[in-house]
Amino acid sequence: MRQNFRRAQAFILLIALIGSCWGGVSAAAEAGGSLNLDQAIDLALKEHPAIKQSRETMGAARYGIGVSRAAYLPQVSFVSNYYYGNAFSAAGRKPLTAATGGTVSSVSSPDTTHYYFYQFQATQLLYDFGKTPGLIKESRASFGASEQDFAGSRQLVALDARTGYFGYLAAQRALKVQEETVRQNQALLKQAQGFYQVGLKAKIDVTKAEANLYDAEAGLIKAKNGVDLARVTLMTALGLKTWPFTQVEDMLEVKAQPQSLEALKTQAQQRRPELLKNRHQQDYNAAAIKVAQAGYFPVLTSNAAYGWQSLDRPFANQPSTWYVGAAMTFPLFEGLSTSYAVAQNKAQLRATLENYEVLRQNVTKEVDQAYLDVKSGWELIRASKKALEAARENLRLAWGRYQAGVGTIIEVTDAQVQFSQADLKFVQALYDYRVFEAKLDKAIGKPY
């Protein structure tokens, strides 16, 4: 059995080494196959697909700022047209215009000809009464919102990683509790068989001990399955496809950390991504109003072009044409779309402002709940620990009485069940407190 276990360990390590070559579990290789909480969080923040998706979304929003800024730069293009027909006379050719791509002769010719047109065109925005600056502010606000989405994703992934990590530790401790329960029942069965063989106890003690042992072994099977399920949950939380670790550091024990509720609320108001994102949304809506209001005013641009045209042969040496100029586009009537757009964006800004108050209240409520859970969780740990100590002493006394021949097997089995339940409740209390701590950190917007 030990040889098989060692082979399994070696196989897991081999998988970890192969995975590290692919970059998926490099942290595990660096840690020598062991995992602690900080490493788990770092690994999740590096490998989880939700983080990668949010990071790329943030990158796309950053590029959007460049897209908006592009309106400040000249827009240069090259136009090339080809025509074939009898609309181009050999004499008196008219130059093709930049606006339409070509003006042909109104007098038809008996001969069909090839006609080629080439032109470089350039336009430059001069002034649009705040529309382009507004679009840039919108893009910057969108990027700021995406940054907060990224921060929120990191917090959620860190919360899942911590919850999965503590869940795995709790499952391992529950397994140890069941292993101890099996060991105790094995010892009880051996003691009952000894008493029965010398005639001190009835056979019912043996059958009772056997039944308890089988029940404990069934519980051990479930506990082992619980560890496997907890491992899968932790793998998913860390963004891993294989399990490269041979050891997970037990960090389930806790110490009380008194904190000021008001200070926690202040931190939450300053750091929660939802609130910060809403402020960026307010900036976006304010910029959108400016963009919409720019629709009332003209757009001033300058333009220039240089080109040439040729007959029959492409790129033939023909006289070139050029021009420079300026243009003003003034909207006279657009079906009141500009007025509606301004009103729409003002309404969206008011909605965003009201949503901020909703978010603020929800954040405050979340901090209150998490804080109260941490406080009650700490008290529950203290009570569970006292209950575990009492149950351990009760089991010791019941076991001593039975070994001395003055106690009954029912006293021992009741004490064993009480001790096992108290031990599991203590493990559950430790797990709950650790999760409550993680939720409180998320509630106050702890950055990662």
C-alpha positions in Angstrom: 0.0 0.0 0.0 2.8 2.4 0.9 4.6 1.6 -2.3 1.5 2.3 -4.3 0.9 5.6 -2.5 4.5 6.7 -3.2 4.1 5.8 -6.8 0.9 7.9 -6.9 2.8 10.8 -5.3 5.5 10.5 -7.9 3.0 10.4 -10.7 1.3 13.6 -9.4 4.7 15.3 -9.2 5.4 14.3 -12.8 2.2 15.9 -13.9 3.1 19.0 -12.0 6.5 19.2 -13.8 4.9 18.7 -17.2 2.3 21.3 -16.4 5.0 23.8 -15.3 6.6 23.5 -18.8 3.3 24.7 -20.2 3.2 27.6 -17.7 0.0 26.5 -16.1 1.4 25.4 -12.7 4.8 27.2 -12.5 4.0 28.4 -9.0 3.5 24.9 -7.8 7.0 23.9 -9.2 8.6 26.9 -7.5 6.9 26.0 -4.2 8.2 22.4 -4.4 4.7 20.9 -4.6 3.4 22.6 -1.4 0.7 25.2 -1.4 -0.1 27.9 1.1 -2.9 30.5 1.1 -0.9 33.4 -0.4 0.4 31.1 -3.2 -3.2 29.9 -3.8 -4.5 33.5 -4.2 -1.5 34.5 -6.4 -2.0 31.4 -8.6 -5.8 32.1 -9.0 -5.1 35.7 -9.9 -2.7 34.5 -12.6 -4.4 31.5 -14.0 -8.1 32.0 -13.6 -9.8 32.6 -17.0 -12.2 35.2 -15.5 -9.1 37.3 -14.7 -7.7 36.9 -18.2 -11.0 37.8 -19.7 -11.4 40.9 -17.6 -7.8 42.0 -18.3 -8.4 41.7 -22.1 -11.7 43.6 -21.8 -9.8 46.4 -20.0 -7.1 46.4 -22.7 -9.8 46.8 -25.3 -11.2 49.8 -23.5 -7.8 51.3 -23.3 -7.5 51.0 -27.1 -10.9 52.7 -27.4 -9.2 56.0 -26.1 -6.9 55.9 -29.0 -9.8 55.3 -31.4 -11.4 58.5 -30.1 -8.2 60.5 -30.2 -7.7 59.5 -33.9 -10.3 62.2 -34.9 -7.6 64.9 -34.0 -5.2 63.5 -36.6 -5.4 64.0 -40.4 -7.4 61.3 -42.3 -5.4 60.4 -45.4 -6.7 58.1 -48.1 -5.9 57.0 -51.7 -8.6 56.7 -54.3 -8.2 54.7 -57.4 -11.1 54.3 -60.0 -11.3 52.5 -63.3 -13.9 53.1 -66.0 -14.5 51.5 -69.4 -17.0 52.9 -72.0 -17.6 55.6 -74.6 -18.3 58.4 -72.1 -14.7 59.6 -72.3 -13.9 61.6 -75.4 -10.3 61.7 -76.7 -10.5 65.5 -76.7 -11.6 67.8 -74.0 -11.4 65.4 -71.1 -12.8 66.7 -67.9 -11.0 66.0 -64.7 -12.6 63.7 -62.2 -13.7 65.3 -58.9 -12.7 64.1 -55.5 -16.2 64.2 -54.1 -17.8 61.8 -56.6 -14.8 59.9 -57.8 -15.3 61.1 -61.4 -17.1 63.4 -63.8 -17.5 62.1 -67.3 -18.2 63.8 -70.5 -21.8 64.4 -71.5 -20.9 63.9 -75.1 -20.6 60.3 -76.1 -17.7 59.1 -78.3 -17.9 56.4 -81.0 -14.8 54.8 -79.4 -14.7 52.9 -76.1 -11.8 53.7 -73.9 -10.2 52.8 -70.6 -10.1 55.6 -68.1 -8.0 55.6 -64.9 -8.3 58.0 -61.9 -5.9 58.3 -59.0 -6.0 60.7 -56.1 -4.6 61.3 -52.6 -7.1 62.9 -50.3 -6.6 64.4 -46.8 -9.1 65.9 -44.3 -8.4 67.5 -41.0 -10.9 68.3 -38.3 -10.6 71.9 -37.3 -13.4 72.3 -34.7 -16.5 70.4 -33.7 -17.7 72.4 -30.6 -16.6 69.7 -28.1 -17.8 66.5 -29.7 -14.4 64.9 -30.1 -13.2 65.9 -26.6 -16.5 64.5 -25.3 -15.9 61.2 -27.1 -12.4 61.0 -25.6 -13.8 61.6 -22.1 -16.4 58.9 -22.8 -13.6 56.5 -23.8 -11.5 57.4 -20.7 -14.6 56.8 -18.5 -15.2 53.5 -20.1 -11.6 52.5 -19.5 -11.9 53.6 -15.9 -15.1 51.5 -15.5 -13.3 48.5 -17.0 -10.5 48.9 -14.5 -13.0 48.7 -11.7 -14.5 45.6 -13.3 -11.0 44.1 -13.4 -10.5 44.9 -9.7 -13.9 43.4 -8.9 -13.0 40.2 -10.8 -9.8 39.9 -8.9 -11.7 40.3 -5.6 -14.2 37.7 -6.5 -11.6 35.3 -7.7 -9.6 35.8 -4.5 -12.7 35.2 -2.5 -13.4 32.0 -4.3 -9.8 30.9 -3.9 -9.8 31.5 -0.2 -13.2 29.8 0.2 -12.0 26.8 -1.8 -8.7 26.7 0.1 -10.4 26.7 3.5 -13.0 24.2 2.3 -10.3 21.8 1.3 -8.6 22.2 4.7 -12.0 21.6 6.4 -12.5 18.5 4.3 -9.1 17.2 5.3 -9.8 17.8 9.0 -13.2 16.1 8.7 -11.4 13.1 7.2 -9.0 13.0 10.2 -12.1 13.1 12.5 -13.6 10.1 10.7 -10.3 8.3 10.7 -10.1 8.8 14.5 -13.7 7.6 14.8 -12.8 4.4 12.9 -9.7 3.9 15.1 -11.8 4.3 18.3 -14.4 1.9 17.1 -11.8 -0.6 16.2 -10.3 -0.4 19.7 -13.8 -0.7 21.2 -14.5 -3.8 19.1 -11.3 -5.3 20.2 -12.0 -4.5 23.9 -15.6 -5.9 23.6 -14.3 -9.1 22.0 -11.8 -9.5 24.8 -14.5 -9.0 27.5 -16.8 -11.5 25.7 -14.1 -14.1 25.4 -13.5 -14.1 29.2 -17.2 -13.9 29.9 -17.3 -10.4 31.4 -19.6 -8.9 28.7 -22.5 -10.3 26.6 -22.1 -10.8 22.9 -24.4 -7.9 22.3 -21.4 -5.6 23.1 -19.5 -7.2 20.2 -22.3 -6.9 17.7 -22.9 -3.3 18.9 -19.2 -2.5 18.4 -19.2 -4.1 15.0 -22.2 -2.1 13.8 -20.6 1.1 15.0 -17.4 0.2 13.2 -19.1 -0.4 9.9 -21.0 2.8 10.3 -17.8 4.7 11.0 -16.2 3.1 8.0 -19.1 4.3 5.8 -18.6 7.8 7.2 -14.9 7.5 6.3 -15.7 6.7 2.7 -17.9 9.8 2.5 -15.2 11.9 4.1 -12.6 10.7 1.5 -15.1 11.6 -1.2 -15.6 15.0 0.4 -11.8 15.7 0.2 -11.9 14.8 -3.5 -14.8 17.1 -4.1 -13.1 19.9 -2.2 -10.0 19.4 -4.2 -12.0 19.8 -7.5 -13.6 22.9 -6.1 -10.2 24.4 -5.2 -8.8 23.5 -8.6 -11.6 25.3 -10.3 -11.2 28.3 -8.0 -7.5 28.4 -8.9 -8.1 28.0 -12.6 -6.1 24.7 -12.7 -6.7 21.7 -14.9 -4.5 19.3 -12.9 -3.6 19.0 -9.2 0.1 19.3 -8.9 0.4 19.8 -5.1 1.4 17.1 -2.6 0.7 19.2 0.5 -1.6 22.1 1.5 -0.6 24.2 4.5 -3.2 24.1 7.2 -4.1 27.7 8.1 -7.6 27.0 9.5 -6.8 28.1 13.0 -7.7 31.8 13.7 -7.0 34.6 16.0 -9.4 37.4 16.9 -8.8 40.6 15.1 -10.9 43.4 16.6 -11.8 46.0 14.0 -13.8 49.2 14.0 -17.1 48.9 12.0 -17.1 52.5 11.1 -13.5 52.3 9.8 -14.5 49.3 7.7 -17.4 51.2 6.2 -15.2 54.1 5.3 -12.8 51.7 3.6 -15.7 50.2 1.7 -16.9 53.6 0.5 -13.4 54.4 -0.8 -12.4 51.1 -2.4 -15.4 49.1 -3.5 -15.2 48.7 -7.3 -18.9 49.0 -7.8 -18.9 52.6 -6.3 -15.8 53.6 -8.2 -17.2 52.2 -11.4 -20.4 54.3 -10.9 -18.3 57.4 -10.6 -16.7 56.6 -13.9 -20.2 56.0 -15.3 -21.2 59.5 -14.1 -18.2 60.9 -16.0 -19.3 59.0 -19.1 -22.9 60.3 -18.9 -21.6 63.9 -18.4 -19.4 63.6 -21.5 -22.2 62.0 -23.4 -24.3 65.1 -22.8 -21.5 67.3 -24.2 -21.3 65.1 -27.2 -25.0 65.2 -27.8 -25.1 69.0 -27.4 -22.4 69.4 -30.0 -25.0 68.2 -32.5 -26.5 71.7 -32.3 -23.3 73.2 -33.8 -21.4 73.0 -37.1 -18.3 70.9 -37.8 -15.4 72.7 -39.4 -12.9 70.7 -41.5 -10.1 71.3 -43.9 -9.4 69.1 -47.0 -6.8 68.7 -49.7 -6.3 66.4 -52.6 -3.7 65.6 -55.3 -4.3 63.3 -58.2 -4.2 62.6 -61.9 -6.1 60.7 -64.5 -5.1 58.8 -67.7 -6.7 57.4 -70.8 -6.2 53.9 -72.1 -3.1 53.2 -70.0 -2.8 53.1 -66.2 -0.3 55.5 -64.6 0.3 57.3 -67.9 2.1 60.6 -67.7 -0.9 63.0 -67.6 -1.3 66.5 -66.0 -2.0 66.3 -62.3 -4.7 68.2 -60.4 -4.8 69.4 -56.8 -6.8 71.5 -54.5 -7.0 72.7 -50.8 -10.1 74.0 -49.1 -12.3 74.1 -46.0 -15.8 72.9 -45.3 -18.5 73.6 -42.7 -21.3 71.2 -42.1 -24.2 72.8 -40.2 -27.1 70.7 -39.1 -30.3 72.5 -40.0 -32.9 70.0 -39.0 -32.4 66.4 -37.9 -35.9 65.4 -36.7 -35.2 66.7 -33.2 -32.8 63.8 -32.7 -30.2 66.0 -31.1 -32.7 67.4 -28.5 -33.8 63.8 -27.7 -30.2 62.7 -27.4 -29.4 65.5 -24.9 -32.5 64.7 -22.9 -31.8 61.0 -23.0 -28.2 61.4 -21.7 -29.3 63.8 -18.9 -31.9 61.2 -17.8 -29.2 58.5 -17.8 -26.9 60.7 -15.7 -29.7 61.2 -13.2 -30.3 57.4 -13.1 -26.6 56.8 -12.5 -26.6 59.2 -9.6 -29.5 57.5 -8.0 -27.9 54.1 -8.7 -24.8 55.3 -6.7 -27.0 55.7 -3.6 -28.5 52.2 -4.1 -25.0 50.8 -4.4 -23.8 52.8 -1.3 -26.6 51.4 0.8 -26.0 47.8 -0.5 -22.3 48.1 0.3 -23.0 49.4 3.8 -25.4 46.5 4.4 -22.9 44.0 3.1 -20.2 45.3 5.4 -22.6 45.2 8.4 -23.6 41.6 7.7 -20.0 40.5 7.1 -18.9 42.2 10.3 -21.6 40.6 12.4 -20.9 37.2 10.8 -17.2 37.5 11.8 -18.2 38.5 15.4 -20.6 35.6 15.8 -18.2 33.3 14.1 -15.5 34.0 16.7 -18.0 33.4 19.5 -19.0 30.2 17.9 -15.4 29.0 17.7 -15.0 29.6 21.4 -18.2 27.8 22.3 -17.4 24.9 19.9 -13.9 24.6 21.4 -15.3 24.3 24.9 -17.8 21.7 23.8 -15.0 19.7 22.1 -13.0 19.8 25.3 -16.0 18.6 27.4 -16.8 15.9 24.8 -13.2 14.7 24.8 -13.2 14.4 28.6 -16.5 12.7 28.6 -15.2 10.1 26.1 -12.1 9.6 28.2 -14.2 8.9 31.3 -16.6 6.6 29.5 -13.8 4.7 27.9 -12.1 4.3 31.3 -15.2 3.0 32.9 -15.7 0.5 30.2 -12.2 -0.8 30.4 -12.6 -1.1 34.1 -15.7 -3.2 33.5 -18.1 -0.9 35.3 -19.4 1.0 32.3 -21.6 0.0 29.4 -20.8 0.0 25.7 -23.7 2.4 25.2 -22.0 5.0 27.3 -18.9 4.7 25.2 -20.7 4.8 21.9 -22.7 7.8 23.0 -19.5 9.5 24.1 -17.8 8.7 20.8 -20.7 10.1 18.8 -20.8 13.2 20.9 -17.0 13.7 20.6 -17.1 13.1 16.8 -19.9 15.6 16.3 -18.2 18.2 18.6 -15.0 17.8 16.6 -16.8 18.3 13.3 -18.7 21.3 14.6 -15.4 22.8 15.7 -14.0 22.3 12.2 -17.1 23.8 10.7 -16.8 26.8 13.0 -13.2 27.4 12.0 -14.2 27.1 8.3 -17.1 29.5 8.7 -15.0 32.1 10.4 -12.3 32.0 7.7 -15.0 32.4 5.0 -16.6 35.2 7.0 -13.2 36.9 7.1 -12.8 36.5 3.4 -16.3 37.9 2.7 -15.5 40.9 5.0 -12.4 41.6 3.0 -14.4 41.5 -0.2 -17.1 43.7 1.4 -14.6 46.4 2.2 -13.0 46.2 -1.2 -9.6 44.8 -0.2 -7.4 45.1 -3.3 -5.4 42.2 -4.7 
